[in-house]
Amino acid sequence: MTPKLKKTLRLIIIAAVLFAAGFFPLPQTVKITLLAASYLIVGTPIILKAGRNIVRGQIFDENFLMTIATFGAVALGEYAEAVAVMLFFQIGEFFQTYAVNRSRKSIAALMNIRPDYARVRRQGQLETVSPEEVTVGSIIIVRPGEKIPLDGIVIKGQSALDTAALTGEALPREVSEGENIVSGCINLSGVLEIKTTKIFQESTVAKILDLVENAASQKAGMENFITRFARWYTPTVVIIALLLALLPPLLINGAEFRDWGYRAITFLVISCPCALVISVPLSFFGGLGAASRCGILIKGSNYLEALNRAEIAVFDKTGTLTKGKFRVTAVKPAGISADELLETAAHIEAYSHHPIAVSIREAWNRPVNPNDISNVKEIFGTGITALFRGKEVAAGNARLLQNFGLKAPRGTAAGTVVYIVINKKYAGCLIIEDTVKEDAAETIERLKKNGLRLAVMLTGDNHAAAEKIGRKLKLDNVYAELLPADKVDKFEELINKKSADGKILFVGDGINDAPVLARSDIGIAMGGIGSDAAIEAADIVIMTDEPSKITDALDISRRTISIARENVTFAIGVKLLVLTLGALGYASIWAAVFADVGVSVLAILNAVRTLFYKPRHKKNPA
């Protein structure tokens, strides 16, 4: 609890004690003195705020309503009721502030990723400077316990990084020489020497901070409605209360100003829109906080609300549903042993940094002797040729076989195929496939259970590989061998399949899929921790590579909307009931206090539930 909030709580307690003391059997002057002191403690801040707002032209708000209502109660001699209105209103404000502070914590945790300084090596000396002053290519030193100030590559040292503020994951990430590293993480163990690859303004941490700071400005439709509603609602009820106090005594025989004035004051207290004005934005704010705790950055309440109407989910393949990490899944020799075929392929790919070449060397998992290889030549778009222990060898795609006048065997397998030729004879092939993410199948299943009509994959990969993944994940449709422009065209077709109020979301890596991300109702970027384009192009950024976070975001959205609607229905229902009773003379100011403050507190406590979302997914083996 903040010092300011503690001070408010102390004042409320003091005022409450004085208020309670006013009901003891004491002389009337003492009672009035105690109640007056209680009123001044809790009422003065509200009266001053109402006065400041009137000077600024913002007349009709909850502070104005409470002020004129309590002034009217005092004028009628209802001192206890006047104090009760201010006291319980302050209690409601206290709960509101406390709830907002709780919901801010998750988002505020992200703000703590901002680095205070960078330790730069210049001319053999270490200088501590602002991260904004560090240029690309500088060498920075990060000691244990310090934040990584800028994006870069580790050139010396190894350590474990705390990425919880970025990803929501508690498990540290191990890094060593040659690995990319992003700003905002906390170095836990070893000293790291990092060569910067970006200036601070373009770094991951700067982009995330900008995203978080601007999220609150993007309001949901329900929030905008409540804002517009309160703008017209408050002056309307003030006019009605004034008419209620004046017209009946003037037009009805026997009607007294005191009775109808009391009803008008009751009406004013009941009509305060606090429960609506506070609880609905608080629900969305809590939803954004819950999402950020799960490693999901949502750029505004409008996108959180839009998720609730999602009907169609469209996925990229590589890096989204699959890991983007290739592995050899089958070795098919022809005339030689499988071990010899794999050894040949590993040696011929020894100097390549292509992911497929890396996967072949990993499958061999033994040292490669560079003295056994010579005369290496790359044939663009086809493969590689070389001399390996005196033999002419080649590795590549089907075009490579055609160059040697050979034909690819039928029914090889779904996936990327690397054919091996030795001394101009077909020697076999390797089947290389991208691995499906562990939680991809669960994600598709949960999305369909949550009411999404279609789950579709768009990919540039070949049909056989795409269809295999589509069957494994039980996707409704798979479109393969698409160029970026083809993806946009296909996406336009899918847009026509949604309903008028429905939304279509696209999930991609935020780099190659930027055109489709921009065209979608809700663009979701995977793996934002290493992708600048993801943070800029998408509406929602998943800070880990887990597709299941999408279902978490959907669950949070639906939970948030449900709670906001509960609050609106409950608040309006109770207020209409008590307003009617108050106007007819059947409800006192005490009932009005419950209808205002009581409903507000209950709505706030209900709204806070959005914060306590727990991810439901569990990682299953692919």
C-alpha positions in Angstrom: 0.0 0.0 0.0 1.4 3.4 -1.0 2.0 6.1 1.7 -0.8 8.3 0.3 -3.2 5.4 0.5 -2.2 4.6 4.1 -2.8 8.3 5.0 -6.3 8.1 3.4 -7.0 4.9 5.4 -6.0 6.6 8.6 -8.3 9.6 8.0 -11.2 7.3 7.1 -10.7 5.4 10.4 -10.5 8.6 12.4 -13.7 9.9 10.7 -15.5 6.6 11.2 -14.6 6.7 15.0 -16.0 10.3 15.3 -19.0 9.3 13.2 -19.8 6.3 15.5 -19.2 8.4 18.6 -22.0 10.8 17.4 -24.6 8.1 18.1 -23.7 7.8 21.8 -26.0 9.4 24.3 -24.2 12.7 24.5 -25.4 16.3 24.5 -26.7 17.5 21.2 -24.0 20.1 20.7 -21.3 17.4 21.3 -22.9 15.1 18.8 -23.1 17.8 16.2 -19.4 18.7 16.9 -18.3 15.1 16.4 -20.3 14.7 13.2 -19.0 18.1 11.9 -15.4 17.0 12.6 -16.0 13.7 10.8 -17.6 15.5 7.8 -14.7 17.9 7.5 -12.2 15.1 7.5 -13.7 13.0 4.8 -15.7 15.7 3.0 -13.2 18.5 2.5 -11.1 16.7 -0.2 -14.3 16.0 -2.2 -15.7 19.5 -1.8 -12.3 21.0 -2.9 -12.1 18.6 -5.9 -15.7 19.6 -6.9 -14.7 23.2 -6.7 -11.6 22.8 -8.8 -13.6 20.9 -11.4 -16.2 23.6 -11.6 -13.5 26.2 -12.2 -12.2 24.0 -15.1 -15.7 23.7 -16.6 -16.2 20.1 -15.5 -19.3 20.6 -13.3 -21.3 17.4 -13.3 -19.3 14.6 -11.8 -19.6 12.4 -8.7 -17.8 15.0 -6.5 -20.4 17.6 -7.4 -23.3 15.2 -6.8 -21.9 14.2 -3.3 -21.3 17.9 -2.4 -24.7 19.2 -3.2 -26.4 16.1 -1.7 -24.6 16.5 1.6 -25.2 20.3 1.7 -28.9 19.6 1.2 -28.9 17.0 4.0 -27.2 19.5 6.3 -29.8 22.2 5.4 -32.5 19.7 6.3 -30.9 18.9 9.6 -29.9 15.4 8.6 -26.4 15.6 9.9 -25.7 11.9 10.3 -26.9 11.2 6.8 -24.6 13.9 5.4 -21.6 12.4 7.1 -22.5 8.9 6.1 -22.6 9.9 2.4 -19.1 11.4 2.5 -17.7 8.7 4.7 -18.9 5.8 2.6 -18.1 7.6 -0.6 -14.5 8.0 0.6 -14.4 4.3 1.5 -15.5 3.5 -2.0 -12.8 5.8 -3.4 -10.3 4.0 -1.2 -11.3 0.6 -2.5 -11.1 2.0 -6.1 -7.5 3.3 -5.6 -6.4 0.1 -3.9 -7.8 -2.0 -6.7 -6.2 0.1 -9.4 -2.9 -0.1 -7.6 -3.2 -3.8 -7.5 -4.0 -4.1 -11.2 -1.2 -1.7 -12.0 1.4 -3.9 -10.4 1.6 -6.4 -13.2 2.0 -3.7 -15.8 4.3 -1.7 -13.6 6.6 -4.7 -13.3 7.3 -4.2 -17.0 8.2 -0.6 -16.4 11.0 -1.9 -14.1 12.8 -3.3 -17.1 14.0 0.2 -18.1 17.8 0.1 -17.5 19.3 3.0 -15.6 22.8 2.9 -17.1 25.2 1.0 -19.3 28.8 0.1 -18.5 30.7 0.7 -21.8 34.3 -0.3 -22.5 36.2 2.6 -24.2 39.9 2.7 -24.7 40.4 -0.1 -22.2 38.4 1.8 -19.5 34.9 1.2 -18.2 32.6 4.2 -18.3 29.1 4.3 -16.9 26.7 6.2 -19.2 23.1 6.5 -20.1 21.9 3.7 -22.4 20.8 6.4 -24.9 24.4 7.4 -25.3 25.7 4.0 -26.4 26.2 3.5 -30.2 25.9 0.3 -32.2 29.0 -1.9 -32.1 30.0 -0.8 -28.6 31.2 -3.3 -26.0 29.2 -3.3 -22.8 29.9 -5.2 -19.6 26.9 -6.5 -17.5 27.6 -7.9 -14.1 25.4 -10.2 -12.0 22.3 -8.6 -10.8 22.3 -5.9 -13.4 19.8 -5.3 -16.2 20.8 -5.8 -19.8 20.7 -2.2 -21.1 20.8 -2.8 -24.9 20.2 -5.6 -27.5 23.4 -7.3 -28.6 25.5 -10.5 -29.1 27.4 -12.1 -26.2 31.1 -12.1 -27.2 32.4 -13.3 -23.9 31.1 -15.1 -20.8 28.0 -17.2 -20.0 25.2 -16.7 -17.6 21.5 -17.3 -16.7 19.0 -14.5 -17.5 15.8 -13.7 -15.6 13.4 -13.0 -18.5 10.2 -13.0 -16.3 9.4 -9.3 -16.8 9.4 -9.9 -20.6 8.0 -13.4 -21.0 6.2 -14.2 -17.7 8.3 -17.3 -17.4 10.1 -18.0 -14.1 12.6 -20.4 -15.5 16.0 -18.6 -16.2 17.4 -18.7 -19.8 20.9 -19.8 -20.3 23.1 -17.7 -22.7 26.7 -18.1 -23.8 29.1 -16.7 -26.5 27.6 -16.1 -29.9 24.0 -15.9 -28.7 21.7 -12.9 -29.2 20.6 -11.2 -26.1 17.8 -8.6 -25.6 17.5 -5.6 -23.3 15.3 -5.7 -20.2 16.5 -9.1 -18.9 18.4 -9.4 -15.6 21.8 -11.0 -15.5 21.7 -13.6 -12.7 25.2 -15.2 -12.6 28.2 -14.6 -14.7 29.8 -11.5 -16.1 28.8 -10.9 -19.8 30.6 -9.0 -22.4 28.1 -7.9 -25.1 28.6 -6.2 -28.5 25.6 -3.9 -29.1 23.5 -4.4 -32.2 21.0 -1.6 -31.7 20.8 1.9 -30.2 18.5 2.2 -27.1 15.6 3.8 -29.0 15.4 0.7 -31.3 16.0 -1.9 -28.6 13.5 -4.4 -27.4 13.1 -2.8 -24.0 12.3 0.7 -25.5 9.7 -0.7 -27.9 8.0 -2.7 -25.1 8.0 0.4 -22.8 6.4 2.5 -25.5 3.8 -0.2 -26.1 2.9 -0.4 -22.4 2.8 3.4 -21.9 0.4 3.8 -24.8 -1.9 0.8 -24.0 -4.2 2.7 -21.7 -5.1 5.2 -24.4 -6.7 2.6 -26.6 -10.1 2.2 -25.0 -12.6 -0.6 -25.6 -16.1 0.2 -27.0 -17.7 -0.5 -23.6 -15.4 2.0 -21.9 -16.2 4.7 -24.5 -19.9 4.0 -24.0 -19.6 4.4 -20.2 -17.7 7.7 -20.6 -20.3 9.1 -23.0 -23.1 7.7 -20.8 -21.7 9.4 -17.7 -21.3 12.7 -19.6 -25.1 12.9 -20.2 -26.3 10.9 -17.3 -25.0 13.1 -14.5 -26.5 16.5 -15.6 -29.8 14.7 -16.4 -30.2 13.3 -12.8 -29.2 16.7 -11.3 -32.1 18.3 -13.3 -34.5 15.5 -12.3 -33.5 15.9 -8.6 -34.1 19.6 -8.8 -37.5 19.1 -10.4 -38.3 16.5 -7.8 -37.5 18.9 -5.0 -39.5 21.9 -6.4 -42.4 20.7 -8.5 -44.4 18.5 -6.1 -44.6 21.1 -3.3 -45.6 23.7 -5.9 -48.2 21.6 -7.7 -49.5 19.1 -5.1 -51.7 20.2 -2.1 -50.1 19.1 1.2 -46.7 18.3 -0.3 -43.9 19.7 1.9 -40.6 21.0 0.6 -38.7 19.1 3.4 -40.1 15.7 2.4 -39.5 16.2 -1.3 -36.1 17.8 -0.7 -35.1 14.7 1.3 -36.3 12.5 -1.7 -34.3 14.7 -4.1 -31.1 14.3 -2.0 -31.7 10.6 -1.8 -32.1 10.6 -5.6 -28.8 12.4 -6.1 -26.9 10.1 -3.8 -28.3 7.0 -5.6 -27.7 8.4 -9.0 -23.9 8.8 -8.6 -22.4 6.8 -11.5 -19.3 5.7 -9.6 -19.9 2.0 -9.9 -20.1 2.2 -13.7 -17.4 4.8 -14.2 -14.9 3.0 -12.0 -15.6 -0.7 -12.5 -15.7 -1.0 -16.3 -12.3 0.6 -17.0 -10.9 -1.2 -13.9 -12.1 -4.5 -15.4 -10.2 -3.9 -18.6 -7.2 -2.5 -16.8 -7.1 -5.7 -14.7 -7.4 -7.8 -17.9 -4.4 -6.0 -19.4 -2.5 -6.6 -16.2 -3.4 -10.3 -16.1 -2.3 -10.7 -19.7 1.0 -9.0 -19.1 1.7 -11.4 -16.1 1.3 -14.2 -18.6 3.8 -12.7 -21.0 1.1 -11.3 -23.3 1.3 -7.6 -24.3 -2.0 -6.2 -25.5 -1.8 -2.7 -27.0 -5.1 -1.5 -25.7 -8.5 -2.4 -24.3 -10.0 -2.3 -27.7 -8.0 -5.3 -28.8 -8.8 -7.1 -25.6 -12.5 -6.5 -26.3 -12.1 -7.6 -30.0 -10.7 -10.9 -29.0 -14.1 -11.8 -27.4 -15.6 -11.7 -30.9 -12.9 -13.7 -32.7 -14.4 -16.3 -35.1 -11.6 -17.3 -37.4 -7.9 -17.9 -36.4 -5.3 -17.9 -39.2 -1.7 -19.1 -38.5 1.6 -18.9 -40.2 3.5 -22.2 -39.9 7.2 -21.7 -39.3 8.0 -20.1 -35.9 4.3 -20.0 -35.0 2.9 -23.5 -35.0 6.4 -25.0 -35.5 9.6 -24.2 -33.8 11.5 -23.2 -37.0 14.2 -25.7 -35.9 14.8 -28.4 -38.4 15.8 -32.0 -37.6 16.6 -35.1 -39.7 13.6 -37.4 -39.3 14.7 -40.2 -41.7 17.8 -41.4 -43.4 17.1 -43.4 -46.6 20.3 -44.9 -48.2 20.5 -46.5 -51.6 23.5 -48.9 -52.1 25.4 -47.7 -49.0 24.8 -47.8 -45.2 22.7 -45.2 -43.4 25.7 -44.2 -41.3 27.9 -43.6 -44.4 25.1 -41.6 -46.1 24.7 -39.4 -43.0 28.5 -39.0 -42.7 28.8 -37.9 -46.3 26.0 -35.4 -46.0 27.4 -33.9 -42.8 30.9 -33.4 -44.3 29.6 -31.8 -47.5 27.5 -29.4 -45.4 30.3 -28.6 -43.0 30.8 -25.0 -44.1 27.2 -24.0 -44.5 25.2 -22.0 -41.9 21.8 -22.9 -43.4 19.4 -24.3 -40.9 19.1 -27.5 -42.9 22.9 -27.9 -43.0 23.0 -27.4 -39.2 20.3 -30.0 -38.7 22.3 -32.6 -40.7 25.5 -31.9 -38.7 23.5 -32.2 -35.5 22.1 -35.6 -36.7 25.7 -36.8 -37.4 26.7 -35.5 -33.9 30.4 -36.4 -34.4 33.4 -34.3 -35.4 33.8 -33.4 -39.1 37.3 -33.6 -40.5 37.9 -30.6 -42.7 40.9 -32.4 -44.3 38.5 -34.9 -45.9 36.7 -32.2 -47.9 37.9 -30.1 -50.8 36.8 -28.2 -53.8 33.4 -27.2 -52.3 31.1 -25.4 -54.7 27.6 -24.1 -54.1 25.2 -24.2 -57.0 22.6 -21.5 -56.4 19.1 -22.8 -55.8 20.2 -26.4 -56.2 22.8 -27.6 -53.7 26.5 -28.2 -53.0 29.2 -30.3 -54.7 32.6 -31.3 -53.3 35.3 -33.9 -53.1 35.0 -36.1 -50.1 37.8 -38.6 -49.6 38.5 -38.7 -53.3 34.8 -39.2 -54.3 32.7 -36.7 -56.2 29.7 -36.0 -53.9 26.7 -33.6 -54.2 23.8 -32.8 -51.9 20.7 -30.8 -52.8 17.1 -30.7 -54.0 15.4 -32.4 -57.0 17.0 -30.0 -59.4 20.4 -31.5 -58.4 19.3 -34.9 -59.5 18.1 -33.6 -62.8 21.6 -32.0 -63.4 23.0 -35.5 -63.1 20.3 -37.0 -65.2 18.8 -38.9 -62.2 15.2 -39.1 -61.1 14.0 -38.6 -57.5 12.4 -41.8 -56.1 8.6 -41.6 -55.6 6.9 -41.4 -52.2 9.9 -40.1 -50.4 8.1 -38.4 -47.5 6.5 -35.2 -46.4 9.1 -32.6 -45.6 12.3 -31.2 -47.0 14.3 -33.8 -48.9 18.1 -33.6 -49.4 19.3 -35.9 -52.1 22.9 -37.3 -52.0 24.8 -38.2 -55.2 28.2 -40.0 -55.0 30.2 -40.4 -58.2 27.2 -39.4 -60.2 25.1 -42.2 -58.8 22.1 -41.8 -56.5 23.1 -42.7 -52.9 20.0 -41.9 -50.9 18.3 -39.0 -49.3 17.7 -37.4 -45.9 14.2 -36.3 -44.8 14.3 -33.1 -42.8 11.3 -31.6 -41.0 10.4 -28.7 -38.8 9.2 -29.7 -35.4 5.7 -28.9 -34.2 5.6 -26.9 -30.9 4.5 -28.9 -27.9 1.4 -26.9 -27.2 0.3 -26.3 -30.8 -2.3 -29.2 -30.9 -3.7 -28.2 -27.6 -4.0 -24.6 -28.8 -6.1 -25.5 -31.8 -8.3 -27.8 -29.8 -9.0 -25.2 -27.1 -9.7 -22.5 -29.7 -12.4 -24.7 -31.3 -13.8 -25.5 -27.9 -14.0 -21.7 -27.2 -16.2 -21.2 -30.2 -13.9 -20.3 -33.1 -15.4 -21.6 -36.3 -12.2 -22.0 -38.4 -8.5 -22.6 -37.7 -6.5 -22.1 -40.9 -2.8 -22.2 -41.8 -1.1 -20.2 -44.5 2.5 -21.1 -45.4 5.1 -20.9 -48.1 6.2 -24.5 -47.4 5.4 -27.4 -49.8 2.0 -29.0 -49.9 3.2 -32.4 -48.5 4.9 -30.9 -45.4 2.0 -28.4 -44.8 -0.7 -31.1 -45.1 1.1 -33.4 -42.7 1.2 -30.6 -40.0 -2.4 -29.7 -40.8 -3.5 -33.3 -40.2 -1.5 -33.5 -37.0 -3.0 -30.3 -35.6 -6.5 -31.0 -36.9 -6.6 -27.7 -38.8 -9.7 -26.9 -40.9 -7.8 -25.7 -43.9 -4.2 -25.6 -45.1 -2.9 -23.3 -47.9 0.7 -24.0 -48.9 3.4 -22.7 -51.3 2.2 -19.2 -50.9 4.2 -16.1 -51.5 3.7 -13.0 -49.2 1.3 -11.5 -51.8 -0.6 -14.8 -52.1 -1.0 -14.9 -48.3 -2.7 -11.5 -48.4 -5.1 -12.6 -51.2 -6.0 -15.8 -49.4 -6.5 -13.9 -46.2 -8.9 -11.6 -48.0 -11.0 -14.6 -49.0 -11.1 -15.8 -45.3 -12.2 -12.3 -44.2 -15.4 -12.7 -46.3 -16.2 -15.9 -44.2 -16.7 -14.1 -40.9 -19.9 -12.6 -39.7 -20.6 -8.8 -39.6 -19.7 -8.5 -35.9 -17.1 -11.3 -36.0 -13.3 -10.8 -35.9 -10.5 -12.6 -37.7 -7.1 -12.9 -36.0 -3.8 -13.7 -37.6 -0.8 -15.2 -35.8 2.6 -14.8 -37.3 6.2 -14.0 -36.6 5.7 -10.3 -37.3 8.5 -10.1 -39.8 7.6 -12.0 -43.0 3.9 -11.7 -42.3 3.6 -7.9 -41.6 1.2 -7.3 -44.5 -1.3 -9.9 -43.2 -0.8 -8.8 -39.6 -1.7 -5.3 -40.7 -4.8 -6.5 -42.6 -6.2 -8.6 -39.8 -8.7 -7.4 -37.2 -6.3 -8.7 -34.5 -2.7 -9.2 -35.4 -0.8 -11.5 -32.9 3.0 -11.8 -33.2 4.8 -14.8 -31.8 8.2 -14.7 -30.2 8.3 -10.9 -29.6 11.3 -11.3 -27.4 13.6 -11.3 -30.5 11.5 -9.5 -33.1 11.3 -5.8 -33.6 8.7 -6.1 -36.4 6.5 -8.2 -34.1 6.2 -5.4 -31.5 5.6 -2.8 -34.2 3.2 -4.6 -36.6 1.0 -6.6 -34.2 -1.8 -5.6 -31.9 -0.9 -8.3 -29.4 2.6 -9.6 -28.8 3.2 -13.0 -27.3 6.6 -12.6 -25.5 7.2 -16.4 -25.6 7.0 -18.8 -28.4 4.0 -20.6 -27.0 0.8 -20.7 -29.1 -1.2 -21.6 -26.0 -0.8 -18.0 -24.9 -3.3 -17.1 -27.6 -5.9 -19.2 -25.8 -4.9 -17.6 -22.5 -5.5 -14.2 -24.2 -8.9 -15.3 -25.4 -9.8 -16.6 -22.0 -8.7 -13.3 -20.3 -10.7 -11.3 -22.9 -13.9 -13.3 -22.3 -13.5 -13.2 -18.5 -12.9 -9.4 -18.7 -16.0 -8.8 -20.9 -18.1 -11.0 -18.7 -17.1 -9.3 -15.5 -17.6 -5.8 -17.1 -21.1 -6.8 -18.2 -21.9 -8.2 -14.8 -21.0 -4.9 -13.2 -23.0 -2.8 -15.7 -26.1 -5.0 -15.2 -25.8 -5.1 -11.4 -25.1 -1.4 -11.0 -27.9 -0.2 -13.3 -30.4 -2.7 -11.9 -29.8 -1.8 -8.3 -29.8 2.0 -9.0 -33.0 1.9 -11.0 -34.7 0.0 -8.2 -33.6 2.3 -5.4 -34.1 5.4 -7.6 -37.7 4.5 -8.1 -38.2 3.7 -4.4 -36.4 6.9 -3.4 -38.6 9.1 -5.7 -41.7 7.5 -4.2 -40.4 8.1 -0.7 -39.8 4.4 0.2 -35.9 4.7 0.4 -33.9 6.7 2.8 -30.4 8.2 2.4 -29.0 5.1 4.1 -30.5 3.0 1.3 -29.0 5.5 -1.2 -25.6 5.1 0.4 -25.8 1.4 -0.2 -27.0 1.9 -3.8 -24.1 4.1 -4.5 -21.1 3.1 -2.3 -22.1 -0.4 -1.6 -22.7 -1.2 -5.3 -19.4 0.6 -6.2 -17.4 -1.5 -3.7 -19.0 -4.8 -4.8 -18.4 -3.8 -8.5 -14.8 -2.9 -7.8 -14.2 -6.2 -6.0 -15.8 -8.1 -8.9 -13.6 -6.2 -11.4 -10.4 -7.1 -9.5 -11.2 -10.8 -10.3 -9.8 -10.1 -13.8 -6.3 -9.9 -12.3 -6.4 -13.4 -10.9 -6.4 -15.4 -14.1 -4.3 -18.5 -14.0 -3.2 -20.1 -17.3 -5.0 -23.4 -17.9 -2.8 -24.9 -20.6 -0.3 -27.7 -19.9 2.5 -28.6 -22.2 2.0 -31.9 -24.0 4.6 -33.8 -26.0 4.2 -33.1 -29.7 
